Structure formats: structure tokens, C-alpha cells
Amino acid sequence: MSSQPHRPAKAESPDVPGALATMARTLRRAFRAEPTMAVMALVLAVLATLPGALLAVWLKLVVEGVTANRRDLVVAGAIGVAASSIAIWLLRLASSRVTRRFRMKVAVALETYVADLQASVDTIEHQERPEYLDRLAVLRESVYQLDHMLLALIDTISSLACLTLTVLVLMTVSPWMVLLILFAAPTVLVSSWRSQAYRTAEESAAQNQRLYRHLFTLGTTAGPAKEIRVTGNQQDVVHRWSDAWTGWYKTVSATQWAGGFWMAAAWGVFALGYVAAVYWTVDGLHASAGNVVLVVTAGGRLGQYVAMTVGEVDFLRLWLDACQRLGWLERYAALHRGAGDQLTPDRFSDGIVFEAVDFCYPGMTEPVLREVTLKLPAGSVVAIVGENGAGKSTLVKLLCGFYQPTSGRILVDGSELSRFAPRHWRSRLSGAFQDFARLEFIARAAVGLGDLGHLDDHECVEAAVERAGATDVVEDLASGLETQLGASWPDGVDLSFGQWQKFALARGFMRTRPLVTILDEPTAALDAETEHLLFERYADRARASRSDGGITVLVSHRFSTVRMADLIVVISNGKIAEVGSHEQLMSSRGPYSDLYTIQASAYQ
């Protein structure tokens, strides 16, 4: 087993104005999720500041009543303490109930928004580039900060109100008590610096974080368990997990230790100011016992409220960082949504043409496809063959619009593919891919999701199962298409790789009249004979619907299974090596003929 070397993600330069704009938009979105609860949470948070801030005043009355032998002051102070204690308990209980429900609504709204943003990107570059994956990983981890943001703002307002009331109470002894705020300033400054430093460390350690989570999944899930044990890689996976976790922890913990040291020093400064204020009250002001108790009590609570305020401000900084990452995703999604607005034609009259297309994956220096010039005629069955890594799947990605060519262009009936609205173009595509999804739903839904408009159409689902040659798999299920797929669910059943692949094929054939059908090595888990039979079935179906000008693209590294295609395209090292029918290519004695003969002899 191997892993990629650690490569820190490039940190994005701070964009505070942009993050603040994102924060404002996100606040509005959170407020709209549950406006009534938001107002109630704010009101309860502000009301909750009063009882705690007034405790020092009630204690002062008790002490002064005792020292002056005044029963009325003692009774008033005792009632005040009792009332404040009860009010604190009731308000906290009500606030917790309100905020819990409110946060659930906000969490759903914001996490749905982040998921929608990622899904709205028409290309898949962000799901394949390591630096973007690092950013997305950190964003996923900080989504909870977005969930907390309105509550954090409310809590910050509450903490500031507590702090203000406490300072006002202290100033009843002497206006100079306001200077205690200056002694608290270092805690705010250190907290701000610590948040920025932690964010930078988190970004640089993101790849190690993704790696140790991937390795943990490898070591704790059933899928890889057999291979890991047969190859004896259990300890290797554990060691690699440990190394990745240690690499992440060293980066993050170093920042945490440094931040902790400076925060302790900052609190030391506040402690000196607090002690000095108490000493000055006793020795400088010669204050009464009641005022001394007030300064001791309120000063102590001032430290608590400063800690609360710093904590909330610190969280707001994390929130600002999360908003900055969210802003990056919003900008990325906006830039990578297809600009085309042209509708896909109802039928092809000419076909699809690749004109001198080059393509190089972002971050790579060598192109995967070079000078690809190719025509896929309307109404044809086209097979794309070549050895693994030749560039077949990359050609399919360009055809689907997942990437744009680095140079050259793709024409659809004479119009550039980039001019078509991506979602409308893809609504006319169907097929299956080699890296298919295992949808652990009820079997009927796992197929029907291939065409949402016919998800509940039982006849369409059953027809798709038949077209994909998956009838035998469904018949073996205890409840047929009503069976829960996935052994991890109650009454769920596990499937073999080939059976999962047949469900993916059926899902790909839910659309009955697509303009382009793509089969990108979707039968890799099946034997060559079964693949050949399936491809023949698809080719026959495609020829039967030539009136629509539809194009079927069969991708395979098995040369012997695609001889029924109208046109066979041989790709080698990113270039078109040969194009023609099976008979033409065999008679030309080129690469196709040689490889076909070699592969065919292997199955004799």
C-alpha cells in the first residue's frame, strides 16, 4: 500500500470584506430558517444577563445590612439573591430548549445549502484536485461553526451585555474600575491571533487529516477487510494511520501550545489588575465591607464574563474563517457553473465532432489527450477501445461536460458543447460508468433514481432492469425490487461487485430515449462473454432507434467485445491511433488487429 506524500494545501489569503459579506448572507439565511425562534433566543439571552450581573448588588446589601444591623437590607438582599438564582435557572432552561430547536433548523438549512453548492458545480474538478479536496475537507469540518453562527452572535451579545452591566456595577464603587477592561484587552488580542494561527495550521494539516480518516475507514469497514487481511496489511494500515494522525497532531498541537502559553500570560495580566482593584478598594478607597464584597464578587464575575466574551469572539473568528471558506465555495461554484443557455436539440442530424482537442488535468504538466479529431455520427454505435490509461474515460468526461478541453472544441450538430446548458445537456445523456455508486436504498429506488421523473413508475424500473440484464439479480432477492440493499441496514442484503454493477447499469438505462448513451467500462466485473452479450444488446437497441439520431458510446479495454459497433476508435497514449469498422481495422493489420488477435486467443 502507498500514500501520497504530504503536500500542504495552499492557504488562501484572508479576504475579510468578502468573509463579512458571506457572513451577512449566511446570517440572513439562518434567520429565515426560523425567524420566531431567532427573536426568542435573542430576547432570552439578553434577559438572562440581568440576574447574574445583579448578584453582586444583592450580596452587598446583605453584607451592609449585617454590618449596620439593618434587617430591611438583609431581607432585600436575600430576596434579590433568591430571585436572581431562580431567574438564572428558569431563563437558562427556557433558553436551552429554544436554542436547541432553533439550531436544528439552522443546521438543516445551512448544511443543505453547502451540499447544494457543491452539487451545483457543473464540473468535477473540485472532487479530483487534492488542494480543493483539502479545502472542502476543512469546510466540512467547520460546517458546525456555520450552524452555530446566529447562536454565537446571540451569545456574544449576551456576554457583552453581562460585561457591560458588571462594569457599571463596579463603577458604583469608583469610576476608575472601568480600567479593569484594559487589563482584559490582552486576552482579546491573543484570542484573535490564536484563531488565525490555528486556521493556518489546520489548512496546512488538512491532507494528513484526510489521509488518517481514509485509513481509519479502510481499517474499520467490511469492504477492504478481506484484502487487508489476505495481504497481511493490518499493522501497516495501523502504522500509516498513526503516522498520518501524528503528522496532523504535531502541526495543530504546536499552534495550540503556543496559543495556550500566550493566553495564560494574558489572563495573568487580568489577574494582576483584579488583585490591584481589590487592594485599592480596601486600602485606597477605605470602602465599606459591602463595597469590598461587591468588588470581589463583581470583579470575579467580570473575569468570567470576559472569558465568555473572549470565547464567543474567538468563536466568531472561527465563524469568520468558516464564512471565508464558504465564500470560496460560493465563488468557485459561480465560476464553474456552465454559462451556456442553449437547449439540447431533440435529435441529432449530424452528430458530435471533436476538433483538435487537447486536455491536461489541472495541476498536471503532460496532456492526457493530444490533438483528438474525431466524429461520432448521428445514429451510430461507437466503440472506444484502448489499454488502461490510454485516455478513454477522459474522453467521456469531456463528452459529458465534466471538464472543458484545454484547447480545441467539441461540436454538437455544429454548435459548441460549451454553449449548451449543462443540466439540459446531461438530461439527454444516459449510461453507466466504471466508478459507479452503490446506492443502499430499496432496490426499486436504487434503479429508479436514474430518472427522477419515473422514480415511482414500476414498469419503467422493471424495463430498465431487463435492459441491463439484471433480472437474475432481482429474482434472487428475497423481496425482489422491494428489498433493502446494503447489509448494514435492517433486513438489508449485501451484493457482489458484479451485482452492484448490474444495478448501476439498470439505473443508467432508466431514460428510454437519450440522445447519448455512454457505457464507460460498466461491466469490468463481468466476464468477457457476458460483457459481449450486453454490448450486443445495447447496440441492437441503439440501431433500432436510429431515427432520433442517438449515439451510443461503448468504452472498453477488451477489443473482442465491441466488434459489433459501427465505428471503432482506438486510443493509444492519448491520441487517436485508428478509426474504422471491425472489418476495416482487421484488414488494415494495425494496432487493433494485433491486440484483437492477442486478446481473442486468450479466451480460446
TORTI-701078 format. One record per residue (C-alpha): residue in three letters; x, y, z. Coordinates in steps of 0.25 Angstrom, whole numbers. Layout:
N
(pt ALA (X Y Z)),
...
***
This chain:
604
(pt MET (0 0 0)),
(pt SER (5 14 -2)),
(pt SER (0 28 1)),
(pt GLN (3 41 -6)),
(pt PRO (14 50 1)),
(pt HIS (9 61 10)),
(pt ARG (7 74 2)),
(pt PRO (1 85 10)),
(pt ALA (-11 92 3)),
(pt LYS (-8 106 -1)),
(pt ALA (-15 115 9)),
(pt GLU (-24 126 3)),
(pt SER (-20 140 6)),
(pt PRO (-30 146 16)),
(pt ASP (-42 153 10)),
(pt VAL (-48 159 22)),
(pt PRO (-58 168 14)),
(pt GLY (-63 156 6)),
(pt ALA (-64 148 18)),
(pt LEU (-72 158 25)),
(pt ALA (-81 159 13)),
(pt THR (-83 144 13)),
(pt MET (-85 145 28)),
(pt ALA (-97 155 26)),
(pt ARG (-103 146 15)),
(pt THR (-102 134 24)),
(pt LEU (-108 141 35)),
(pt ARG (-120 144 27)),
(pt ARG (-121 130 22)),
(pt ALA (-120 125 37)),
(pt PHE (-131 135 41)),
(pt ARG (-140 132 30)),
(pt ALA (-139 117 35)),
(pt GLU (-147 120 48)),
(pt PRO (-149 135 50)),
(pt THR (-158 134 62)),
(pt MET (-148 125 69)),
(pt ALA (-137 134 66)),
(pt VAL (-144 146 72)),
(pt MET (-148 138 85)),
(pt ALA (-134 133 86)),
(pt LEU (-128 147 86)),
(pt VAL (-139 152 96)),
(pt LEU (-136 141 106)),
(pt ALA (-121 143 104)),
(pt VAL (-122 158 108)),
(pt LEU (-131 155 119)),
(pt ALA (-122 145 125)),
(pt THR (-111 155 127)),
(pt LEU (-119 163 137)),
(pt PRO (-120 153 149)),
(pt GLY (-105 149 149)),
(pt ALA (-100 163 148)),
(pt LEU (-108 167 160)),
(pt LEU (-104 157 169)),
(pt ALA (-92 165 174)),
(pt VAL (-102 176 177)),
(pt TRP (-111 167 186)),
(pt LEU (-99 162 193)),
(pt LYS (-94 176 196)),
(pt LEU (-108 179 202)),
(pt VAL (-107 166 211)),
(pt VAL (-93 170 216)),
(pt GLU (-97 185 219)),
(pt GLY (-110 180 225)),
(pt VAL (-102 171 235)),
(pt THR (-91 181 238)),
(pt ALA (-101 193 240)),
(pt ASN (-111 183 247)),
(pt ARG (-122 187 237)),
(pt ARG (-132 176 235)),
(pt ASP (-138 182 223)),
(pt LEU (-125 182 215)),
(pt VAL (-122 167 219)),
(pt VAL (-136 163 215)),
(pt ALA (-136 171 202)),
(pt GLY (-122 165 198)),
(pt ALA (-126 151 202)),
(pt ILE (-139 152 193)),
(pt GLY (-131 158 182)),
(pt VAL (-121 146 183)),
(pt ALA (-132 136 183)),
(pt ALA (-139 143 171)),
(pt SER (-127 144 163)),
(pt SER (-123 129 165)),
(pt ILE (-137 125 161)),
(pt ALA (-137 134 149)),
(pt ILE (-124 129 145)),
(pt TRP (-129 115 145)),
(pt LEU (-142 118 138)),
(pt LEU (-136 126 127)),
(pt ARG (-125 116 125)),
(pt LEU (-135 105 124)),
(pt ALA (-144 113 114)),
(pt SER (-132 117 106)),
(pt SER (-126 104 104)),
(pt ARG (-140 98 100)),
(pt VAL (-142 109 90)),
(pt THR (-127 109 84)),
(pt ARG (-127 94 83)),
(pt ARG (-139 94 74)),
(pt PHE (-134 107 67)),
(pt ARG (-120 101 64)),
(pt MET (-126 88 58)),
(pt LYS (-134 97 48)),
(pt VAL (-122 105 45)),
(pt ALA (-113 93 43)),
(pt VAL (-122 87 33)),
(pt ALA (-123 99 25)),
(pt LEU (-108 103 25)),
(pt GLU (-103 88 23)),
(pt THR (-113 87 11)),
(pt TYR (-108 100 6)),
(pt VAL (-93 95 6)),
(pt ALA (-97 82 0)),
(pt ASP (-106 89 -11)),
(pt LEU (-94 98 -14)),
(pt GLN (-85 86 -17)),
(pt ALA (-95 79 -25)),
(pt SER (-98 92 -33)),
(pt VAL (-83 91 -39)),
(pt ASP (-85 86 -53)),
(pt THR (-70 81 -54)),
(pt ILE (-64 71 -45)),
(pt GLU (-50 77 -43)),
(pt HIS (-53 81 -29)),
(pt GLN (-55 66 -26)),
(pt GLU (-42 62 -32)),
(pt ARG (-31 72 -29)),
(pt PRO (-24 70 -15)),
(pt GLU (-23 85 -12)),
(pt TYR (-38 86 -14)),
(pt LEU (-41 74 -6)),
(pt ASP (-33 79 5)),
(pt ARG (-41 92 5)),
(pt LEU (-54 84 5)),
(pt ALA (-50 75 16)),
(pt VAL (-47 87 25)),
(pt LEU (-60 93 21)),
(pt ARG (-68 80 24)),
(pt GLU (-61 81 38)),
(pt SER (-65 95 40)),
(pt VAL (-80 94 36)),
(pt TYR (-84 92 50)),
(pt GLN (-78 106 52)),
(pt LEU (-88 111 42)),
(pt ASP (-99 104 49)),
(pt HIS (-95 111 62)),
(pt MET (-93 125 56)),
(pt LEU (-106 132 59)),
(pt LEU (-106 126 73)),
(pt ALA (-91 130 75)),
(pt LEU (-95 144 71)),
(pt ILE (-107 144 81)),
(pt ASP (-97 138 92)),
(pt THR (-87 149 88)),
(pt ILE (-98 160 90)),
(pt SER (-102 153 103)),
(pt SER (-87 153 108)),
(pt LEU (-85 167 104)),
(pt ALA (-98 171 112)),
(pt CYS (-93 163 124)),
(pt LEU (-79 170 123)),
(pt THR (-85 184 122)),
(pt LEU (-95 182 134)),
(pt THR (-84 177 142)),
(pt VAL (-75 189 139)),
(pt LEU (-86 198 142)),
(pt VAL (-88 191 156)),
(pt LEU (-73 193 159)),
(pt MET (-73 207 155)),
(pt THR (-83 210 166)),
(pt VAL (-71 208 175)),
(pt SER (-62 216 167)),
(pt PRO (-62 221 152)),
(pt TRP (-47 216 151)),
(pt MET (-52 202 152)),
(pt VAL (-54 203 137)),
(pt LEU (-39 201 135)),
(pt LEU (-41 187 138)),
(pt ILE (-45 186 124)),
(pt LEU (-31 190 119)),
(pt PHE (-25 178 127)),
(pt ALA (-35 169 119)),
(pt ALA (-31 174 106)),
(pt PRO (-19 165 104)),
(pt THR (-28 153 105)),
(pt VAL (-36 158 93)),
(pt LEU (-23 161 85)),
(pt VAL (-17 147 88)),
(pt SER (-30 140 85)),
(pt SER (-31 147 71)),
(pt TRP (-16 144 68)),
(pt ARG (-18 129 73)),
(pt SER (-30 127 64)),
(pt GLN (-23 132 51)),
(pt ALA (-11 123 55)),
(pt TYR (-20 111 57)),
(pt ARG (-27 113 44)),
(pt THR (-13 113 36)),
(pt ALA (-9 101 44)),
(pt GLU (-22 94 41)),
(pt GLU (-21 97 26)),
(pt SER (-7 92 25)),
(pt ALA (-10 79 32)),
(pt ALA (-23 76 24)),
(pt GLN (-16 66 15)),
(pt ASN (-11 58 27)),
(pt GLN (-25 59 33)),
(pt ARG (-32 53 20)),
(pt LEU (-21 42 20)),
(pt TYR (-23 37 34)),
(pt ARG (-38 37 32)),
(pt HIS (-37 30 19)),
(pt LEU (-28 19 26)),
(pt PHE (-38 18 38)),
(pt THR (-49 15 28)),
(pt LEU (-40 5 22)),
(pt GLY (-37 -2 35)),
(pt THR (-51 -2 40)),
(pt THR (-61 -5 29)),
(pt ALA (-64 -18 23)),
(pt GLY (-61 -15 8)),
(pt PRO (-46 -15 9)),
(pt ALA (-45 -25 21)),
(pt LYS (-42 -37 12)),
(pt GLU (-31 -31 4)),
(pt ILE (-24 -25 16)),
(pt ARG (-24 -38 24)),
(pt VAL (-20 -47 12)),
(pt THR (-9 -37 9)),
(pt GLY (-5 -36 23)),
(pt ASN (-6 -21 23)),
(pt GLN (-13 -19 36)),
(pt GLN (-2 -14 44)),
(pt ASP (3 -6 32)),
(pt VAL (-10 1 31)),
(pt VAL (-10 4 46)),
(pt HIS (4 10 45)),
(pt ARG (1 18 34)),
(pt TRP (-12 23 41)),
(pt SER (-3 26 53)),
(pt ASP (7 34 45)),
(pt ALA (-3 42 38)),
(pt TRP (-10 45 51)),
(pt THR (3 49 57)),
(pt GLY (7 58 46)),
(pt TRP (-7 65 47)),
(pt TYR (-6 66 62)),
(pt LYS (8 71 62)),
(pt THR (5 83 53)),
(pt VAL (-8 86 61)),
(pt SER (-3 84 75)),
(pt ALA (9 93 73)),
(pt THR (0 104 70)),
(pt GLN (-9 100 82)),
(pt TRP (2 100 91)),
(pt ALA (7 114 87)),
(pt GLY (-7 119 88)),
(pt GLY (-9 113 101)),
(pt PHE (4 120 107)),
(pt TRP (1 134 102)),
(pt MET (-14 132 107)),
(pt ALA (-9 128 121)),
(pt ALA (0 141 121)),
(pt ALA (-11 149 116)),
(pt TRP (-20 144 128)),
(pt GLY (-9 147 137)),
(pt VAL (-9 161 133)),
(pt PHE (-24 162 136)),
(pt ALA (-22 154 150)),
(pt LEU (-12 165 154)),
(pt GLY (-22 176 150)),
(pt TYR (-33 169 158)),
(pt VAL (-24 167 171)),
(pt ALA (-20 182 170)),
(pt ALA (-34 187 169)),
(pt VAL (-38 179 181)),
(pt TYR (-26 184 189)),
(pt TRP (-29 199 185)),
(pt THR (-43 197 189)),
(pt VAL (-39 193 203)),
(pt ASP (-26 201 205)),
(pt GLY (-28 213 196)),
(pt LEU (-43 216 196)),
(pt HIS (-45 211 210)),
(pt ALA (-58 205 205)),
(pt SER (-69 199 213)),
(pt ALA (-70 184 215)),
(pt GLY (-82 184 205)),
(pt ASN (-74 191 194)),
(pt VAL (-62 181 197)),
(pt VAL (-71 169 195)),
(pt LEU (-77 176 183)),
(pt VAL (-63 178 176)),
(pt VAL (-59 164 180)),
(pt THR (-71 157 175)),
(pt ALA (-74 166 162)),
(pt GLY (-59 166 159)),
(pt GLY (-58 151 159)),
(pt ARG (-71 150 151)),
(pt LEU (-64 161 141)),
(pt GLY (-53 151 139)),
(pt GLN (-64 140 136)),
(pt TYR (-71 149 126)),
(pt VAL (-58 154 120)),
(pt ALA (-55 139 117)),
(pt MET (-69 137 112)),
(pt THR (-68 149 103)),
(pt VAL (-54 145 98)),
(pt GLY (-59 131 96)),
(pt GLU (-71 136 87)),
(pt VAL (-62 146 80)),
(pt ASP (-52 134 77)),
(pt PHE (-63 126 72)),
(pt LEU (-68 138 63)),
(pt ARG (-54 138 58)),
(pt LEU (-55 123 55)),
(pt TRP (-69 126 49)),
(pt LEU (-62 137 40)),
(pt ASP (-52 127 35)),
(pt ALA (-63 117 32)),
(pt CYS (-70 128 25)),
(pt GLN (-57 131 17)),
(pt ARG (-57 116 13)),
(pt LEU (-71 116 9)),
(pt GLY (-69 129 1)),
(pt TRP (-58 122 -7)),
(pt LEU (-68 111 -10)),
(pt GLU (-79 121 -14)),
(pt ARG (-69 128 -23)),
(pt TYR (-64 114 -29)),
(pt ALA (-78 109 -31)),
(pt ALA (-82 122 -38)),
(pt LEU (-69 122 -47)),
(pt HIS (-71 107 -51)),
(pt ARG (-86 107 -54)),
(pt GLY (-88 106 -69)),
(pt ALA (-90 119 -76)),
(pt GLY (-97 112 -87)),
(pt ASP (-112 115 -89)),
(pt GLN (-115 107 -102)),
(pt LEU (-124 96 -101)),
(pt THR (-120 82 -106)),
(pt PRO (-127 78 -119)),
(pt ASP (-138 68 -119)),
(pt ARG (-130 59 -129)),
(pt PHE (-116 59 -135)),
(pt SER (-115 62 -150)),
(pt ASP (-100 62 -152)),
(pt GLY (-94 57 -139)),
(pt ILE (-83 60 -129)),
(pt VAL (-69 65 -134)),
(pt PHE (-56 66 -126)),
(pt GLU (-47 77 -133)),
(pt ALA (-32 76 -130)),
(pt VAL (-36 74 -115)),
(pt ASP (-25 74 -105)),
(pt PHE (-27 72 -90)),
(pt CYS (-18 73 -78)),
(pt TYR (-23 71 -64)),
(pt PRO (-21 83 -55)),
(pt GLY (-8 82 -47)),
(pt MET (-2 73 -57)),
(pt THR (8 77 -68)),
(pt GLU (6 65 -78)),
(pt PRO (-7 65 -86)),
(pt VAL (-16 53 -85)),
(pt LEU (-22 55 -99)),
(pt ARG (-14 61 -111)),
(pt GLU (-20 66 -124)),
(pt VAL (-32 58 -123)),
(pt THR (-40 60 -136)),
(pt LEU (-52 50 -137)),
(pt LYS (-66 50 -142)),
(pt LEU (-77 42 -135)),
(pt PRO (-88 41 -146)),
(pt ALA (-103 43 -142)),
(pt GLY (-110 29 -141)),
(pt SER (-97 21 -139)),
(pt VAL (-91 12 -129)),
(pt VAL (-77 16 -126)),
(pt ALA (-67 7 -118)),
(pt ILE (-55 14 -112)),
(pt VAL (-44 4 -108)),
(pt GLY (-30 4 -103)),
(pt GLU (-21 0 -92)),
(pt ASN (-23 4 -78)),
(pt GLY (-19 19 -76)),
(pt ALA (-20 22 -91)),
(pt GLY (-30 33 -89)),
(pt LYS (-43 27 -91)),
(pt SER (-50 31 -79)),
(pt THR (-44 45 -80)),
(pt LEU (-51 46 -94)),
(pt VAL (-64 42 -88)),
(pt LYS (-63 53 -77)),
(pt LEU (-61 63 -87)),
(pt LEU (-73 58 -95)),
(pt CYS (-81 59 -82)),
(pt GLY (-76 73 -80)),
(pt PHE (-69 70 -67)),
(pt TYR (-57 77 -72)),
(pt GLN (-55 87 -83)),
(pt PRO (-44 84 -94)),
(pt THR (-30 91 -91)),
(pt SER (-30 94 -106)),
(pt GLY (-39 91 -118)),
(pt ARG (-54 89 -117)),
(pt ILE (-66 79 -117)),
(pt LEU (-77 82 -126)),
(pt VAL (-91 76 -125)),
(pt ASP (-98 78 -138)),
(pt GLY (-89 89 -142)),
(pt SER (-91 97 -128)),
(pt GLU (-80 97 -118)),
(pt LEU (-84 88 -106)),
(pt SER (-80 99 -96)),
(pt ARG (-92 107 -101)),
(pt PHE (-102 97 -96)),
(pt ALA (-108 98 -82)),
(pt PRO (-100 87 -75)),
(pt ARG (-112 81 -68)),
(pt HIS (-121 81 -80)),
(pt TRP (-109 74 -88)),
(pt ARG (-108 64 -77)),
(pt SER (-123 61 -76)),
(pt ARG (-121 55 -90)),
(pt LEU (-110 46 -86)),
(pt SER (-111 32 -80)),
(pt GLY (-102 21 -77)),
(pt ALA (-93 15 -67)),
(pt PHE (-78 17 -62)),
(pt GLN (-67 8 -57)),
(pt ASP (-67 16 -44)),
(pt PHE (-82 14 -41)),
(pt ALA (-89 18 -28)),
(pt ARG (-94 7 -18)),
(pt LEU (-108 13 -14)),
(pt GLU (-112 6 -2)),
(pt PHE (-127 8 -3)),
(pt ILE (-139 0 -6)),
(pt ALA (-135 -7 -19)),
(pt ARG (-146 0 -27)),
(pt ALA (-141 13 -23)),
(pt ALA (-127 9 -26)),
(pt VAL (-131 7 -40)),
(pt GLY (-142 18 -42)),
(pt LEU (-132 29 -37)),
(pt GLY (-126 28 -51)),
(pt ASP (-138 36 -56)),
(pt LEU (-145 44 -45)),
(pt GLY (-157 47 -53)),
(pt HIS (-160 32 -54)),
(pt LEU (-155 28 -40)),
(pt ASP (-169 22 -36)),
(pt ASP (-172 17 -49)),
(pt HIS (-171 2 -47)),
(pt GLU (-172 -2 -62)),
(pt CYS (-160 7 -65)),
(pt VAL (-152 2 -54)),
(pt GLU (-155 -13 -58)),
(pt ALA (-152 -10 -72)),
(pt ALA (-138 -3 -68)),
(pt VAL (-135 -16 -60)),
(pt GLU (-138 -24 -72)),
(pt ARG (-130 -16 -82)),
(pt ALA (-118 -16 -72)),
(pt GLY (-118 -31 -71)),
(pt ALA (-121 -30 -56)),
(pt THR (-133 -39 -56)),
(pt ASP (-126 -50 -50)),
(pt VAL (-120 -42 -39)),
(pt VAL (-134 -36 -35)),
(pt GLU (-141 -50 -35)),
(pt ASP (-130 -55 -25)),
(pt LEU (-134 -44 -15)),
(pt ALA (-144 -48 -4)),
(pt SER (-154 -37 -7)),
(pt GLY (-150 -34 -21)),
(pt LEU (-149 -19 -24)),
(pt GLU (-155 -16 -10)),
(pt THR (-142 -22 -4)),
(pt GLN (-133 -13 4)),
(pt LEU (-119 -12 -2)),
(pt GLY (-107 -12 8)),
(pt ALA (-104 -22 19)),
(pt SER (-102 -10 29)),
(pt TRP (-117 -7 29)),
(pt PRO (-129 -15 36)),
(pt ASP (-133 -27 27)),
(pt GLY (-123 -21 16)),
(pt VAL (-115 -31 7)),
(pt ASP (-101 -30 2)),
(pt LEU (-98 -31 -13)),
(pt SER (-85 -36 -20)),
(pt PHE (-78 -25 -28)),
(pt GLY (-84 -30 -41)),
(pt GLN (-98 -30 -35)),
(pt TRP (-96 -15 -31)),
(pt GLN (-90 -13 -45)),
(pt LYS (-103 -18 -51)),
(pt PHE (-112 -9 -42)),
(pt ALA (-103 3 -47)),
(pt LEU (-106 -2 -62)),
(pt ALA (-121 -2 -59)),
(pt ARG (-120 11 -53)),
(pt GLY (-113 16 -66)),
(pt PHE (-124 11 -74)),
(pt MET (-136 17 -68)),
(pt ARG (-136 28 -78)),
(pt THR (-143 22 -90)),
(pt ARG (-139 32 -101)),
(pt PRO (-126 38 -98)),
(pt LEU (-118 45 -109)),
(pt VAL (-105 40 -104)),
(pt THR (-103 27 -97)),
(pt ILE (-90 25 -90)),
(pt LEU (-85 11 -85)),
(pt ASP (-71 14 -79)),
(pt GLU (-66 0 -76)),
(pt PRO (-78 -2 -67)),
(pt THR (-76 -17 -68)),
(pt ALA (-62 -18 -63)),
(pt ALA (-66 -28 -52)),
(pt LEU (-73 -37 -62)),
(pt ASP (-66 -48 -71)),
(pt ALA (-63 -44 -86)),
(pt GLU (-74 -53 -91)),
(pt THR (-85 -46 -82)),
(pt GLU (-80 -33 -86)),
(pt HIS (-80 -36 -101)),
(pt LEU (-95 -41 -99)),
(pt LEU (-99 -28 -92)),
(pt PHE (-92 -19 -102)),
(pt GLU (-99 -26 -114)),
(pt ARG (-112 -24 -107)),
(pt TYR (-109 -9 -105)),
(pt ALA (-104 -8 -119)),
(pt ASP (-117 -14 -125)),
(pt ARG (-125 -5 -117)),
(pt ALA (-117 7 -122)),
(pt ARG (-119 3 -136)),
(pt ALA (-134 1 -134)),
(pt SER (-135 16 -130)),
(pt ARG (-126 22 -141)),
(pt SER (-138 31 -145)),
(pt ASP (-134 40 -133)),
(pt GLY (-120 41 -137)),
(pt GLY (-116 36 -124)),
(pt ILE (-101 32 -121)),
(pt THR (-97 20 -113)),
(pt VAL (-83 20 -108)),
(pt LEU (-77 7 -103)),
(pt VAL (-64 9 -95)),
(pt SER (-55 -4 -93)),
(pt HIS (-41 -9 -92)),
(pt ARG (-46 -22 -97)),
(pt PHE (-45 -21 -112)),
(pt SER (-52 -34 -115)),
(pt THR (-65 -30 -109)),
(pt VAL (-68 -18 -117)),
(pt ARG (-67 -23 -132)),
(pt MET (-82 -21 -134)),
(pt ALA (-80 -5 -133)),
(pt ASP (-82 3 -146)),
(pt LEU (-69 11 -143)),
(pt ILE (-57 6 -134)),
(pt VAL (-48 17 -129)),
(pt VAL (-34 12 -124)),
(pt ILE (-27 21 -114)),
(pt SER (-13 20 -110)),
(pt ASN (-5 29 -101)),
(pt GLY (-16 40 -102)),
(pt LYS (-16 40 -118)),
(pt ILE (-25 34 -128)),
(pt ALA (-18 22 -133)),
(pt GLU (-28 16 -143)),
(pt VAL (-43 19 -147)),
(pt GLY (-52 9 -155)),
(pt SER (-61 -3 -154)),
(pt HIS (-57 -16 -149)),
(pt GLU (-55 -22 -163)),
(pt GLN (-47 -9 -167)),
(pt LEU (-38 -9 -155)),
(pt MET (-35 -24 -156)),
(pt SER (-31 -23 -171)),
(pt SER (-22 -11 -169)),
(pt ARG (-13 -20 -160)),
(pt GLY (-11 -9 -150)),
(pt PRO (-11 -8 -134)),
(pt TYR (-26 -12 -133)),
(pt SER (-23 -25 -142)),
(pt ASP (-11 -29 -133)),
(pt LEU (-18 -26 -120)),
(pt TYR (-31 -33 -124)),
(pt THR (-24 -45 -128)),
(pt ILE (-16 -46 -115)),
(pt GLN (-28 -44 -106)),
(pt ALA (-37 -53 -115)),
(pt SER (-26 -64 -113)),
(pt ALA (-26 -63 -98)),
(pt TYR (-41 -67 -98)),
(pt GLN (-40 -79 -107)),
***
